Amino acid sequence: MAPQDVRFFEGRKFMWDGEAYPSRDAAEAKRKEYTDNRFETQLIEEDGAFLVYTRRVVTEVVVEGDGLPIAGDGRPA
């Protein structure tokens, strides 16, 4: 059976990265890459494979261009 694409850990949503790693070391190496890029990660073992689940909270939104001004209540001004 294919791993779940989405899992919740401690009430927070994580997405599977799509790879089933053959060893814990391989999964840990990938997990470190994600962590270095400011992702939160969870590592689980399922059916003999190691799965990495990730999430990243948006901390900054950059808007480019000449968009419409927005009023304080979210409607276009």
MIDO-333983 format. One line per 5 residues: number of its first residue (from 1); their letters; for each residue x, y, z negated of N, C-alpha, C, CB. Coordinates in steps of 0.02 Angstrom, whole numbers, plus 50000, padded with zeros to 5 digits. Glycine has a CB too. Layout:
// MIDO-333983
NUM) A) X/Y/Z/X/Y/Z/X/Y/Z/X/Y/Z; ...
This chain:
// MIDO-333983
1) MAPQD) 50042/49941/50000/50000/50000/50000/50044/50062/50000/49952/50000/49939; 50026/50113/50038/50064/50175/50042/50059/50215/49977/50040/50217/50102; 50112/50249/49959/50110/50290/49899/50058/50347/49905/50179/50320/49884; 50036/50370/49849/49988/50426/49848/50025/50490/49869/49956/50435/49778; 49993/50529/49913/50023/50592/49935/50023/50644/49879/49985/50620/49995
6) VRFFE) 49973/50642/49837/49965/50691/49783/49960/50654/49716/49903/50736/49795; 49996/50678/49667/49990/50652/49599/49990/50710/49550/50047/50601/49583; 49958/50699/49494/49957/50749/49441/49998/50724/49383/49884/50765/49419; 50044/50766/49360/50085/50752/49302/50073/50809/49253/50161/50746/49321; 50050/50792/49193/50036/50841/49141/49990/50897/49167/50101/50872/49115
11) GRKFM) 49941/50877/49208/49892/50924/49234/49915/50967/49291/49869/50966/49179; 49975/50955/49317/50002/50995/49372/50007/50952/49435/50071/51025/49353; 49990/50982/49492/49988/50946/49555/50058/50943/49587/49939/50980/49603; 50078/50883/49606/50142/50871/49641/50127/50835/49707/50191/50830/49596; 50168/50849/49757/50161/50817/49822/50220/50770/49834/50158/50871/49878
16) WDGEA) 50206/50711/49862/50258/50663/49880/50297/50691/49938/50227/50594/49897; 50362/50682/49938/50404/50709/49993/50403/50664/50054/50475/50718/49969; 50369/50608/50052/50361/50565/50111/50413/50511/50120/50360/50607/50170; 50462/50508/50075/50515/50458/50081/50510/50408/50024/50585/50491/50081; 50520/50344/50040/50526/50292/49990/50600/50274/49986/50481/50228/50007
21) YPSRD) 50634/50296/49933/50706/50286/49927/50721/50216/49901/50736/50340/49880; 50772/50183/49929/50786/50114/49910/50821/50107/49843/50828/50082/49963; 50851/50162/49818/50886/50159/49754/50872/50221/49713/50962/50150/49765; 50881/50215/49647/50872/50272/49603/50924/50327/49620/50879/50251/49528; 50986/50305/49636/51038/50354/49653/51019/50396/49714/51104/50318/49667
26) AAEAK) 50991/50365/49765/50970/50402/49825/50914/50451/49808/50947/50354/49880; 50867/50428/49768/50811/50472/49748/50836/50529/49704/50757/50431/49711; 50882/50515/49659/50909/50567/49615/50947/50620/49656/50955/50536/49562; 50983/50599/49707/51019/50646/49750/50970/50694/49785/51063/50608/49803; 50916/50666/49810/50865/50708/49843/50831/50752/49792/50814/50664/49880
31) RKEYT) 50817/50724/49734/50785/50763/49681/50828/50824/49662/50773/50719/49619; 50894/50815/49660/50939/50870/49644/50935/50924/49698/51011/50844/49638; 50930/50905/49761/50923/50954/49815/50860/50997/49803/50919/50919/49884; 50805/50964/49788/50743/51001/49775/50750/51046/49714/50685/50952/49764; 50780/51020/49661/50788/51060/49600/50832/51121/49614/50819/51017/49544
36) DNRFE) 50885/51111/49653/50929/51167/49671/50892/51221/49711/50989/51141/49711; 50838/51201/49745/50797/51248/49784/50735/51271/49745/50776/51215/49849; 50738/51265/49679/50687/51291/49633/50620/51254/49636/50677/51362/49648; 50622/51190/49653/50562/51148/49650/50561/51114/49582/50560/51096/49708; 50501/51101/49557/50493/51056/49500/50487/50986/49531/50431/51075/49455
41) TQLIE) 50513/50936/49497/50512/50869/49526/50491/50816/49475/50581/50851/49554; 50465/50762/49501/50451/50702/49462/50476/50643/49503/50373/50695/49445; 50507/50595/49469/50533/50535/49502/50499/50475/49471/50611/50531/49495; 50471/50433/49515/50439/50372/49489/50462/50312/49531/50361/50378/49490; 50456/50253/49500/50470/50191/49536/50403/50156/49549/50519/50145/49496
46) EDGAF) 50393/50135/49611/50331/50102/49629/50345/50048/49681/50279/50152/49656; 50326/49988/49666/50336/49931/49712/50408/49924/49735/50291/49938/49773; 50456/49935/49690/50526/49927/49707/50559/49985/49743/50534/49866/49747; 50521/50037/49757/50549/50097/49790/50545/50156/49741/50510/50113/49857; 50586/50205/49753/50587/50265/49711/50557/50323/49750/50659/50282/49687
51) LVYTR) 50511/50357/49719/50473/50411/49752/50486/50477/49716/50398/50396/49753; 50495/50530/49756/50506/50597/49728/50444/50639/49744/50571/50630/49758; 50416/50668/49692/50359/50714/49698/50383/50783/49679/50299/50691/49652; 50361/50833/49717/50385/50901/49707/50328/50951/49702/50431/50921/49763; 50343/51008/49672/50297/51065/49672/50339/51127/49663/50243/51058/49615
56) RVVTE) 50314/51181/49691/50348/51245/49682/50294/51298/49675/50396/51262/49741; 50301/51338/49623/50254/51392/49611/50279/51454/49647/50245/51405/49535; 50235/51486/49684/50253/51548/49718/50262/51603/49667/50199/51567/49771; 50321/51634/49667/50335/51687/49619/50337/51755/49652/50400/51674/49585; 50338/51756/49719/50341/51820/49755/50307/51811/49822/50415/51844/49763
61) VVVEG) 50267/51860/49841/50235/51859/49907/50260/51919/49945/50156/51859/49900; 50287/51907/50004/50313/51961/50046/50267/51967/50105/50387/51948/50068; 50240/52027/50115/50195/52040/50171/50230/52088/50218/50126/52070/50148; 50232/52069/50281/50264/52111/50332/50212/52136/50380/50319/52072/50369; 50226/52193/50410/50181/52219/50462/50136/52274/50436/50139/52164/50491
66) DGLPI) 50091/52296/50479/50045/52350/50463/49977/52320/50447/50039/52400/50521; 49971/52289/50390/49908/52260/50368/49861/52314/50343/49920/52209/50314; 49800/52295/50332/49751/52341/50304/49766/52354/50230/49680/52313/50312; 49758/52416/50207/49766/52428/50136/49711/52391/50098/49764/52504/50119; 49727/52367/50040/49679/52328/50001/49661/52368/49938/49709/52258/49982
71) AGDGR) 49595/52370/49924/49572/52403/49864/49588/52359/49804/49497/52418/49868; 49584/52387/49744/49599/52350/49683/49557/52289/49673/49591/52395/49625; 49498/52285/49703/49455/52227/49694/49464/52175/49750/49381/52249/49691; 49515/52185/49793/49529/52135/49845/49495/52148/49912/49510/52070/49821; 49451/52198/49915/49417/52213/49979/49460/52262/50018/49347/52243/49967
76) PA) 49456/52259/50086/49492/52310/50125/49469/52380/50105/49480/52300/50201; 49517/52424/50100/49501/52493/50078/49471/52533/50135/49564/52529/50051
